[in-house]
Amino acid sequence: MNDVIIAGGGPTGMMLAAELRLHGLHVLVLEKEAEPPALVRALGLHARSIEVLDQRGLLDRFLAHGQQHPVVGFFAAIKKPWPDHLRTAHSYVLGIPQTTTDRLLAERAAELGAEIRRGCELVGLSQDHDGVTAELADGRRLRSRYLVGCDGGRSTVRKLLGVGFPGEPSRVDTLLGEMEVAVPPETVATVVAEVRKTQLRFGVGPIGDGVYRVVVPAEGVADDRSVPPTLEEVEQQLREWAGTDFGVHSPRWLSRFGDATRLAERYRVGRVLLAGDAAHIHPPMGGQGLNLGIQDAFNLGWKLAAEIAGWAPDGLLDSYHTERHPVAADVLDNTRAQMELLSPEPGPRSLRRLMSELMDFEDVHRHLIEKITATGIRYDFGDGHDLLGRRMPDLGLERGRLYELTRGGRGLLLDRTGRLSVEGWADRIDHVVDGGMDLEVPAALLRPDGHVAWVGEDQHDLLSRLPSWFGRPRGSDRTPACTSELISSTSLPDAEIRARGPFG
Ligand SMILES: Cc1cc2nc3c(=O)[nH]c(=O)nc-3n(C[C@H](O)[C@H](O)[C@H](O)COP(=O)(O)OP(=O)(O)OC[C@H]3O[C@@H](n4cnc5c(N)ncnc54)[C@H](O)[C@@H]3O)c2cc1C
């Protein structure tokens, strides 16, 4: 019996596999394709995903393969400089092709011990009280305690569950591909600038080695979008919109995408869950889909691990839907709005001018960028301090920084007072006492995904909140003592910290 089968080895599935492996679960990823695709969809990662990578110690390997770009034009391609006062250490877009992101996440999952089987397509599933049976295309059956469908927008898992996927079908298709051109770069740039004055779904841009990424509106909407366009179709549409096909030739790959916008009605049915594109699809405006999937996985991983380990409080696993469904609904809405603002029609163009004026107000622009970068997300944990429900940005500690302490995917009590204790939960929560840390409150309890579950300074108040996120204290039913021995992260000699781990 596997603990978790993940159907789909895209970025969401691999991120989830890695998160589950941090907690020692036996994870099997089933990926239907024998080889990773050549097709490059996403081109970048936004601030919150970059933070997530940093929280798990992955950022250096991503930075080594990407380029840091200023965040300009990420809302409906309306160009404004990055707003001030965004609370993140990563005020940039990390330009990195999805093929590289997918590879790095797959390598990470494998390094941590996830079993990855390529060329394995899930075609059926059933569930009972003990687990889930997955049926593969070759007729084999596999068992697991839980199964997560990370199998993309056409998700087989979602369809087998019968989960509704309401929304709007595609109204427009766009052709996409990488190919060479037969004209000088200056000619391409001049023509593209002219076309983009009225058609923002058009682009021909160099990506290195003489290869260009071509994006051009298609004629009509395809019956089957999985069938790639021909080069002739791309040439025809280039001539239609630009008056020239730039002599395109030698395509590396060709593809098409639509603007269908849909959201799964439920993210969980019993022991089966949905994440990433399997749960939500929308146009690629603002570059949010892959980021959303990585962050779904980050939210779900520790909750599913807690459920399987047996310490999850009631409702913890269902909070995955409660928290992430509204986030996706908001992304769908902002992409719908962006699609309207890209239209060449006179009405939307007036709206676009008005929107551009409004974005000169710092607060408006910041609000939109916080949506696109997912740094503005606040889960509903009830009334309380403004930090409650938000992700904690990276903080300076007396020695090191916060995100260096979150690599293991455990809860974390940040404590400036030295008077608090998480005794009883020490197997799930680390405790850092640091009087000099750059924290605006006396103490904060972080979930394994870095969202703030509690702020305050009172031990009894803390004890009343701990069980709702971290379950019952270990060992007995007693209420844990308030006077456990404290470990100061700043007073231990280095050798001792290494021996104990950063949390003692
Ligand atoms: C043109 C374009 C540009 C984009 N640009 C951006 C961007 O800049 N930024 C951004 O964040 N997002 C972007 N996106 C969106 C992004 O590509 C997706 O949101 C992302 O790939 C979703 O990841 P996923 O793992 O959920 O699904 P997928 O990447 O679709 O992976 C699903 C995997 O499941 C496998 N699978 C399917 N069915 C089965 C089955 N039955 N059994 C086993 N395996 C199965 C598939 O082979 C695939 O490997 C863009 C999308 C497009 C089309």
The ligand as an SDF file (V2000), in Angstrom:
LIG
                    3D

 53 58  0  0  0  0  0  0  0  0999 V2000
    0.8150   29.3430  -23.3850 C   0  0  0  0  0  0  0  0  0  0  0  0
    0.8330   29.1490  -21.8980 C   0  0  0  0  0  0  0  0  0  0  0  0
    1.6410   29.9520  -21.1370 C   0  0  0  0  0  0  0  0  0  0  0  0
    1.6550   29.8180  -19.7590 C   0  0  0  0  0  0  0  0  0  0  0  0
    2.4480   30.6450  -19.0250 N   0  0  0  0  0  0  0  0  0  0  0  0
    2.4330   30.5630  -17.7050 C   0  0  0  0  0  0  0  0  0  0  0  0
    3.2790   31.3840  -16.9130 C   0  0  0  0  0  0  0  0  0  0  0  0
    4.0510   32.2030  -17.4250 O   0  0  0  0  0  0  0  0  0  0  0  0
    3.2400   31.2400  -15.5650 N   0  0  0  0  0  0  0  0  0  0  0  0
    2.4280   30.3260  -14.9740 C   0  0  0  0  0  0  0  0  0  0  0  0
    2.4140   30.2580  -13.7450 O   0  0  0  0  0  0  0  0  0  0  0  0
    1.6470   29.4930  -15.6900 N   0  0  0  0  0  0  0  0  0  0  0  0
    1.6230   29.5890  -17.0260 C   0  0  0  0  0  0  0  0  0  0  0  0
    0.8610   28.7310  -17.7530 N   0  0  0  0  0  0  0  0  0  0  0  0
    0.0650   27.6920  -17.0720 C   0  0  0  0  0  0  0  0  0  0  0  0
    0.9120   26.4640  -16.7090 C   0  0  0  0  0  0  0  0  0  0  0  0
    1.5380   25.9500  -17.8520 O   0  0  0  0  0  0  0  0  0  0  0  0
    0.0270   25.4200  -16.0530 C   0  0  0  0  0  0  0  0  0  0  0  0
   -0.8000   26.0480  -15.1070 O   0  0  0  0  0  0  0  0  0  0  0  0
    0.8490   24.3200  -15.3560 C   0  0  0  0  0  0  0  0  0  0  0  0
    1.5270   23.5300  -16.2860 O   0  0  0  0  0  0  0  0  0  0  0  0
   -0.0590   23.4250  -14.5180 C   0  0  0  0  0  0  0  0  0  0  0  0
    0.7240   22.4370  -13.9040 O   0  0  0  0  0  0  0  0  0  0  0  0
    0.0560   21.0520  -13.4720 P   0  0  0  0  0  0  0  0  0  0  0  0
    1.1570   20.2280  -12.9380 O   0  0  0  0  0  0  0  0  0  0  0  0
   -1.1220   21.3350  -12.6270 O   0  0  0  0  0  0  0  0  0  0  0  0
   -0.5130   20.4410  -14.8280 O   0  0  0  0  0  0  0  0  0  0  0  0
    0.2950   19.9910  -16.1310 P   0  0  0  0  0  0  0  0  0  0  0  0
    1.5260   20.8090  -16.3080 O   0  0  0  0  0  0  0  0  0  0  0  0
   -0.6890   19.9770  -17.2410 O   0  0  0  0  0  0  0  0  0  0  0  0
    0.7760   18.5220  -15.8030 O   0  0  0  0  0  0  0  0  0  0  0  0
   -0.1460   17.4580  -15.7710 C   0  0  0  0  0  0  0  0  0  0  0  0
    0.6170   16.1680  -16.0040 C   0  0  0  0  0  0  0  0  0  0  0  0
   -0.2710   15.0770  -15.8330 O   0  0  0  0  0  0  0  0  0  0  0  0
   -0.0110   14.1210  -16.8480 C   0  0  0  0  0  0  0  0  0  0  0  0
   -1.2450   13.3440  -17.0100 N   0  0  0  0  0  0  0  0  0  0  0  0
   -2.3980   13.7310  -17.5940 C   0  0  0  0  0  0  0  0  0  0  0  0
   -3.3160   12.7730  -17.5060 N   0  0  0  0  0  0  0  0  0  0  0  0
   -2.7340   11.7410  -16.8580 C   0  0  0  0  0  0  0  0  0  0  0  0
   -3.1890   10.4520  -16.4650 C   0  0  0  0  0  0  0  0  0  0  0  0
   -4.4340   10.0350  -16.7270 N   0  0  0  0  0  0  0  0  0  0  0  0
   -2.3310    9.6340  -15.8080 N   0  0  0  0  0  0  0  0  0  0  0  0
   -1.0670   10.0400  -15.5270 C   0  0  0  0  0  0  0  0  0  0  0  0
   -0.5840   11.2510  -15.8930 N   0  0  0  0  0  0  0  0  0  0  0  0
   -1.4210   12.0960  -16.5380 C   0  0  0  0  0  0  0  0  0  0  0  0
    0.3690   14.9620  -18.0460 C   0  0  0  0  0  0  0  0  0  0  0  0
    1.1120   14.2070  -18.9970 O   0  0  0  0  0  0  0  0  0  0  0  0
    1.1890   16.0610  -17.4000 C   0  0  0  0  0  0  0  0  0  0  0  0
    2.5510   15.7340  -17.3270 O   0  0  0  0  0  0  0  0  0  0  0  0
    0.8310   28.8500  -19.1430 C   0  0  0  0  0  0  0  0  0  0  0  0
    0.0260   28.0170  -19.9170 C   0  0  0  0  0  0  0  0  0  0  0  0
    0.0300   28.1630  -21.2880 C   0  0  0  0  0  0  0  0  0  0  0  0
   -0.8410   27.2740  -22.1200 C   0  0  0  0  0  0  0  0  0  0  0  0
  1  2  1  0
  2  3  1  0
  2 52  2  0
  3  4  2  0
  4  5  1  0
  4 50  1  0
  5  6  2  0
  6  7  1  0
  6 13  1  0
  7  8  2  0
  7  9  1  0
  9 10  1  0
 10 11  2  0
 10 12  1  0
 12 13  2  0
 13 14  1  0
 14 15  1  0
 14 50  1  0
 15 16  1  0
 16 17  1  0
 16 18  1  0
 18 19  1  0
 18 20  1  0
 20 21  1  0
 20 22  1  0
 22 23  1  0
 23 24  1  0
 24 25  2  0
 24 26  1  0
 24 27  1  0
 27 28  1  0
 28 29  2  0
 28 30  1  0
 28 31  1  0
 31 32  1  0
 32 33  1  0
 33 34  1  0
 33 48  1  0
 34 35  1  0
 35 36  1  0
 35 46  1  0
 36 37  1  0
 36 45  1  0
 37 38  2  0
 38 39  1  0
 39 40  1  0
 39 45  2  0
 40 41  1  0
 40 42  2  0
 42 43  1  0
 43 44  2  0
 44 45  1  0
 46 47  1  0
 46 48  1  0
 48 49  1  0
 50 51  2  0
 51 52  1  0
 52 53  1  0
M  END
$$$$
